[in-house]
Amino acid sequence: MAPQKALYLYKVLHFTPIQFGLLMSTHGLAMLLGLLLLSVWGERVNKRATIVLGFLSHAFLIFALLFVHQFILLFLISLFAGIGGGMVRPLLNVYYLDRTTLQHRSSLIGIKEAVSSLGEISGSLTVVLASAWLIPQRTFIFGGCIVVGASLIALRLLKSHRVSLPTPAQLAHAIHLDEQLNDIPEVALTGAEYE
């Protein structure tokens, strides 16, 4: 979507370079703000819900380009989408790392980042190759639908971040056998861990 977005803002909406720069920098700064909020909330945030909301905030920005033509409204929407989008990538990394053994973590993140980069390159290449058919509005609809689809996949496939407490029988058995309790998950007893 990125190549079409730049041309659309310049040629169709007639934004000035200053307005375009403000929109892009606002989105980038909002992503940093999303990372800052994520660092403050830490483990209290529901990973699945935040990932899905982050995807949907990005889709909202894409679809807004179809209907919103005022700079100030796009500015505010970019701010909102940036905050949500800033949380997605680190939370996805944490989600993957939580469910991967130590010896495979580096490989998994490397593959994930490579696939993500490949998707960005192939998306831009698709816009170039299909430029006659993919006018800006179609690009935004197509891109927005892909992001909504990704959010639905995340909602369906990602497990809710619930902590399963050991039963009293498991604890008694572990203590009785003088086993170390390292395999029992640590629990942060905060209300945000539960839905």
N, C-alpha and C positions, 0 to 999 in steps of 0.2 A: 503494500500500500504506500510505502514511503515516497517512491518517485512520483506517483500520481498525486499524492497529497501536496507536495511542493508545487507542482505545476498548476494544480487546481486552485490553490490559494493565490498564486500569482496571476494566472491568466483568466480564471473564471470569477473569483471573488475580488480580484484587483487589490489584494493586500500589498502594502508597501514592504520593502525589505525590513524595515524597523518592526512592523507588525508581525511579519513572519518570524523574525528573530525572537521577538517577545514570546510568541506562542511556543516556539521550540525550547527556549530557555526555561519558560515556566513549566513545561512538561518535564524537562530534565531536573529542575530544582524540586518539583513535586515528587519525583521518584526518590530523590535523596531524603525528602521529608518522610516518605513512606518507609524507607529503610530505618530512619531514626525512630519512628513510631514502633516499628517492629522490634528494634533493639530495646525499647522501653518496655513493651508488652512481653517480650520474651516468650517463654513457654506457656503463658496464660492464654495465648491466642489459639483459637480453633483453626488448625492448619487447613483442613479441607474447605471450610466455609470461607476463609480469607483468600485462598487460591481461587475459588470460584468467583468471589466478589471482585477480585483483581482482574480476572479475565473479563467479567461482565462490564467493569468500568472502562476497559479498553474498547470493548464492542460498542459501548455507549458513545464514546468519542468518535468512532468510525461512522456510526449511523447518524450522529449529529452533523457531520459534514454534509449530509444530504439535505438537511432541512434548516440548519442554523447558518446564517450568513453574516451575522453581526460579530464584530471583532471581540467585544467585551464578553459576550456569551460563550464564544469559542475559547476565550481566555480562561473563563471559570471552569468550563468543561475539561479543558486540558489540565487544569490544576487538580480537579477531582480524579481524572483518569490516571494522572501521573502518580498520585498517592497510592491508588490501588495497584497500579502496574508495578510500582517499586517493590511491593511485597511479594509478588508472584515468584520471581526467579529464586531468591534465597529460600523461600518456604518450600518450593519444589525440591531444591537441593537438600534441605533438611529432611524432607519427607522421604526422599530416596535413601539418604545416608542412614536414617533411623532403621531402615529395613534391609540394610546390606551389611554383609560381613566385612570386617576390617580389611582383609586382603583384596577385596573387590571394589572398595570405595573409590579409589583413584580412577580405576578403569571405567566405572559407571559414570562418574561425573565427566570424564573426558569424552565418553561416547555421547552423553546427553548434550554437552556443549557443542560437539561436532555436528550432531544432528540438528540442533537449533540453528547453528550458523548455516548449514546446508539449506535449511528451510527458508532462511532470510534471503540467501542468494538466489535460490530457485524461485521464490516469490517475486523478487525484482526482475529476474530474467523472464518470468511468465508475462509480466506487464510489458516488457520490451517486445517479446515475440508476438503477443496478442494485442498490441496497441490499437490496431484498427477496430477490434471488437470490444476491448476492455476500455471503454470511455470511463472517465472518472466515477460517474455514478455507479456503473456496473462493478468497477473495482471495489468501491466502498461496500456495496451490497455483498459481493462475493467474499471480501475480506472479513466483513462483520459477521457473516454467516459462519465462516471458518472459526472465528474466535468464539462465537456462541456455541458452536459444536464442540470446541475444545473444553469449554466450561461445563457442558453437559457430560462429556466423557469424564472430566475430573470429578464431577458430582457423583457419577455412577461408580467409577473405579476406585477412587481414593477412599480409603477407610477413614471413618471418623476417628479423630485422635482421642480414643478412650483408653484409660488405664485399667487393666484387669488386676484386681487385687487378689493376692493369694488367699485361698480359703483357710479357715482355722485348721482344717485337717492337714493341708499342705505344710503349714507352719509347724504344727506339732510333729509331723513326720520328719521334717528336715531337722528340727531340734533333737528329736529322739535319736536319729541316726548320726547326730553330731556332724551334719553336713554344713558346709558354708552356705550362707544365704545369698551368695553373689548372683545367682540366677533369678532371684525374685526381683521384679521390677521396682525401682524406686518410685515413690508416689509423691507428687506435690499436691497437697490437699487444698486446692483452690477450686472455687466454683466454676472457673472457666474451663476446667478440664472435662466437664460433663455437660451434656446437652439437656 
